[in-house]
Amino acid sequence: MAGARYPPPDRPLSVLVIDDEPDVLIYLAAILELGGHRPLVAGNAGDGFALLKQERPDVACIDIVMPEETGIALFRRIRSDPEIADTPVIFITALRPELTAVAPAAGEEAMPEPDGFIEKPPDAEAFLATVVEVVREKRRQ
């Protein structure tokens, strides 16, 4: 990852990765550490939500397809919680972004767009660049 083509952030980022696949968690945590960032990992939505509220990371990267609670349901929960609603969220998915749009159920509001998408399997440089850019963009707002 030496010679990455994106400017580093002004400080290391705290990045929460929520995915039910242990190999993905290990891989993304290693990429984040090599990029000088602080990875936090959770193997399911419930643990991820608790860690998000406790640690308040700079950004959360969430797998969409997980058992028990999907990444989309978790995203809705995050956006409806005033304490953490402004946390940038990146979906990590094997699905194409246009396939992740979910029509609201009767009585529900439309789901807001996440701040970014990362396709599985993620390329290390593209993953780091997306994380950094999403955080920078959120800070500009």
N, C-alpha and C positions, 0 to 999 in steps of 0.2 A: 504494500500500500504506500510505499515511499513514492513521492512524486505525485500525490493525488492532485487532481486538477480543480480542486475547489478550495477556497480560502478557509482556513480553520476558524472556528468560532473564537470569540474573545476570551472564553474560559471553557474548561471541560463541561460537557453537558451531562445531566442526569437523565438516563433514558430507560423507561420501563418497557420491557418486552413481555407480552402476554401471549402465550402459545401453548397448546396442549402437546406439542411434539418436543420431547426433550432434546433431540438432535438440533432442532431449529433454535431452541433457547441457547444451547451451548455455542453453536455457530455464531449467532448474532451477538451474544455476550463477548465472544472472543474478538469479533470485528470491532465492537465498540471499545473494548479495552485497548486494542492495538491502535485505534484512532485517538486514544487519549481521553476517552469518556468514561463515565461511571454507569455500568449497566446494573439494572435491577430486573429480576426475572420472576415471573409467576406462571404456573402451569395450568391455571384455569381462571375464568372470569371473576369468581368470588374472591380468590386470593389477590388477583390483580387489582380489583376495586379497592380492597382494604389497603394494599400497598400504595396505591395512588393517593388515597386520602392521607395516609401516614407520612409518606416521603415527599409528596408534591414534586414529582420530577418535571423536568423541562418539557418533556414530550412522552407520549405513550404510543407504542407500536402494538397493534392488536390484530391477532389472527381472526378472520371472520368465521371460519368453520371450526367450532369447538363443541364438545359435548356439554350437556347440562345447560349452559347459557352461551349463546352465540356472541361473537364479537359485535354484531349489530345491536343485539339487546344490551350488551355492556355499554356500547357507545351511547345509546339512548339514555341509559342510566347516568352516565357521566355528564351528558349535556343537560340533564334535568336537576343535577345537584349543584346548587349555587356556589358551594365551596370549591368545586373543581371543574365547573362547566367551561372555563376558559382554557383548560389544558389542551395543547395541540394534540391531535390524534391522527395517526397514520395507520391505515389498514394494511395488513400484510396478508396477501391472498394469492391463491393459485387461480382464482377467478379473474376474468377481465373486469376492469373498473366499471364498465357499462352494465355488467351483469349483477353488480352489487346493489343497484338501486332497488329499494324496497318500497312498495306502495304502502301507505299507512293503513292500518286497520280502521274500521269504523270508529269514529270519535277521536282518532289519534291525529296529531299534526304530522306533516311530512317530516322525514328525517333530514336534519341538516347535513350538508356535505362534510366528510372528514377533511382534514387539512392536507392529506396526501395519501398516495397509494404506493405500495412496494409489491411487485410481483414475486411470487415464489417460483423457483428458488432465487433468492436475492443475490445480486452481484454485490460484492463487498464495497467497491467504490461508489456504486450507485446508491446503495443503502446509506452509507455515511453522508453522501452529498444530499440525499433527500432529507435525512434527519436534520442536518445543519440548516438547510434552506427553509424547512418548515418552521423551525424555531426562530430563525431570523425574520421571516415574514410575519410571524405572530407578534414579535417584539415591535415591528414597525407599525402595527395597527393601534 
